[in-house]
Amino acid sequence: MRVLVQLSGGKDSVVTLFKARQLHEDVTALYNDMGDAYPHVTKYVVDLCNKWKVPLIISKPARSVLDTVKEDGYPSDMLTIWASDQGGYFKGLKDEPLVKLQSGISCCTKHLYFPMLQATLNFKPDVVWRGSKVTDDHVTNGPEFDMFDIPTFCPIWEMTDENVFEFAAENGIRLLHHYDFGVGHGLDCIRCTAWLNKTDHGRVAFTAQLHPEEFKDLKARYELIASELERQAIHQYSFLNELRSVEDV
């Protein structure tokens, strides 16, 4: 059986790869480089696959994320229509936005999901293994599902983050050192301004200390995003306050 493990370098995918090797002989790892990866992550993935003697496929988008964000905008969890592509239709009727934005989902779809899907279809595995858990903020379709007629299996579905860390320690698996900074997940793009949730705590300190130049760029990007969101929020709250101040008729 040809098993393809989606490997990000994060704790969940690494433990998934470890488990796949325990049960199957024909295991290949798939890692995606969007063009703005944390260098320590890419090195870790390559070194780990060499150490475990696992063939590694590295997929890439047609264009680096660094190039496409210049046209499509910075990825954001909150999106105002005036800063998006749709807002461009009314350029003559509004103030120019401070920065162009796109959704984080849209950015990841172009630079992560589609390239990995294409690489998966090209490889033609019998099954795909991925490190998704029911406790994750972003969950998939369950412990087992089909992806374009390819069975997909999530072997650590019932595990928690604590379980994963414990399993790694018990089996002598060296995880990435950014977890020591409190980062709760694997790291993708170093300048990513989306997917900011509770598990993203620690990334700021880690990036600032180990990648100061990229940190300056990340900070400048988010300052623009925050300013644009605040500008639009002022209008929204002004209208909301007016609504609340008028009694129902």
Buried (B, 14 or more C-beta within 10 A) or exposed (E): EEBBBBBBBBBBBBBBBBBBBEEBEEBBBBBBBBBBBBEBBBEBBBEBBEEBEBEBBBBBBEBBBEEBBEEBBBBBBBBBEBBBBEBEEEEEEEEEBBBBBBBBBBBBEBBBEBBBBEBBEEBEBEBBBBBBBBBBEEEBEEBEBEBEEBEBBBBBBEBEBEBBBEBBEEEEBEBBEBBEBBBBBBBBBBBBBBBBEEBBEBBBBBBBEBBEEBBEBBBEBBEBBBEBBEBBEEEEEEEEEEEEEEEEE
